[in-house]
Amino acid sequence: MKKITTRFALLLAAAAVLPLLAYGVVSIVSLTRGAQQAVIAGNLNVASQVAEQIDLYVNGSVKILRAVAADLQRTGLERWQQDRILKNFVLQFREFRELTLLDENGAALVTSRLGKPTAIVPGSEGVAINGVLMSRFSLDDDLLPTADVAVRLDERDGGGWLVGRLNLEELWRMVDGIRVGETGYALVVTREGQLLAHGDPAAKSQVARGDNLSTHPLVARIDAVAPAARVASAEYDGDRGQMVGVAAHLPSLGWTVVVEQPRAEAFAIPIRLQWQLAIAIAAALMMMLGVGYVWGYRFLDPILALTRGTRALAEGRLDARVKVTSKDEIGQLASAFNNMADKLVELQEDVRKKERQALFGRVSIGLVHDLSHPIQNIGNSCKLMVKMFDDPEYRDTFKRTIERELAQVKRVLDDLRNVARPIPLQRFPLDLNKTLAELVESMQPTAERSGLRIETEFVFGPLYIEGDQFALNRVYRNLVMNAMQATPPRGRVVVRTRREDDHAVVEVEDTGCGIPRERLATIFEDFVTTKRRGLGLGLAIAKKTVEQLDGAIAVTSDVGVGSTFTLRFPLTPARPSRLAAV
């Protein structure tokens, strides 16, 4: 027997090696790929944000130029006034170094410069962007990139051009500020492949030379996929060795923003994690082999026994017990499990007793409250009847009192019977608006005596559902009465209807004290009430009645604001028989 258990433990340990080894390989590959994708995604996010900022910067400058052109056209301004407008715009918007108004022949009419204007209309090399012409970029005397942007003026005002010289110093600063890791930089390439800005200080000379980067791997790839895709990534050989780069395309300008980083730096963390994980998996495999050989078979049987016992308890078989003879921790756990099962049996029986006692207590208190007053009134009336039997007027009063109180007693008994066995409902086509209007009219005197207002907001036209008018009136009356009891004087109760697709919706809204959030989940249960007295059957019966009619009832409430009870019923194409006959 000992040999068999030993062999079983060895077999278990050996069988676990291959799955764990496969899991380790898959984990290393997945972790490496996931970490690399995370690095690329982060760099792509940086490139996309830079592209958006550049797009906003350049297109914002174009919009400013178009706004200046709009101010100059069809306004009948004198030249000195146009000159003032151009100078004010240049002072206010640093995006432009110069604004010059040219006639059809290219002669300067007014300019923001103090000296001779330098901005000219872009020639054949100009690119159309959002209705304006933009020239190729060049470096000014301060070795900063600049370009001329021209807007065609309306020929009705004499035609001509408004030309602005862009100041892209902020763009350079933006690109210079991009750092990915220690040695990762960003660069911007125009539609023609011209290097416009580079974050690497050592590469600034390339911008001064106007190097063309059309053959850059990422620029070529983004040109091939744009505008179908606005981003791309690749690994390639660069001036600084193996590089990891990402690119984002600016559709409106045709530019490309590239963020590149040496591969050794970009994937340093994934490579380190890969080695750490490989070492950890190898150590875990060795440890598993040793522990599996020595201790594996000792734990197998007791653990399986505990598992079977736990499953039996979960299935409700509280008589299940675990038989473990060992004296170690597993044996102590088995003893604790058996003690727990015994306690569960005792607790279950105790809970059942307390639930029955609590239920009987609530029912008794409710019955005493709901029946004591009618019975006392009946008893007092009977005593007076003995003394005042010859008084015809009192006999009529006695009759009305007895009938009223007996009706109250009957309602209490009917509630109890309906909870135990709901009465079958008869279904007839009913107009919700008509039924609710009659009910609200009958309850107006009660509301006025309480200092409340009952308002109605009915949807236009009839709402026909199939229902039992007596049962539904009881539900509506209960909800409206509860709303009135919860609402202080000068408050209001609103009864509204509306149509939602193929359902009719009834809402009873009040401005009362509201219902605490913790009580909303049980408000429709039997013998649950938010009032100080009563059986708490009204809402439970209302829920059963509504559900018998294929409807649904719900409540929303805010303490101190009010409550809203919502009923939903399916609409029916059927109509009352008298209407159908007509």
Secondary structure, DSSP 4 states (H G I P E B T S, - for coil): -HHHHHHHHHHHHHHHHHHHHHHHHHHHHHHHHHHHHHHHHHHHHHHHHHHHHHHHHHHHHHHHHHHHHHHHTTS---HHHHHHHHHHHHHH-TTEEEEEEE-TTS-EEEESSSS--------TT-EEETTEEEPPPEE-TTS-EE-EEEEEPPGGGT--EEEEEE--HHHHHHHHT--BTTTBEEEEE-TT-BEEEES-GGGHHHHHHT-B-TTSHHHHHHHHHTTT-SEEEEEEEETTEEEEEEEEEETTTTEEEEEEEEHHHHTHHHHHHHHHHHHHHHHHHHHHHHHHHHHHHHHHHHHHHHHHHHHHHHTT-TT--------SHHHHHHHHHHHHHHHHHHHHHHHHHHHHHHHHHHHHHHHHHHHHHHHHHHHHHHHHHHHSTT-HHHHHHHHHHHHHHHHHHHHHHHHHHHHHSPPPPP-EEEEHHHHHHHHHHHHHHHHHHTT-EEEEEPPSS--EEEE-HHHHHHHHHHHHHHHHHHSPTT-EEEEEEEEETTEEEEEEEE-S----HHHHTTTTSTT--SSSSS---HHHHHHHHHHHTT-EEEEEEETTTEEEEEEEEEB-S---HHHHH-
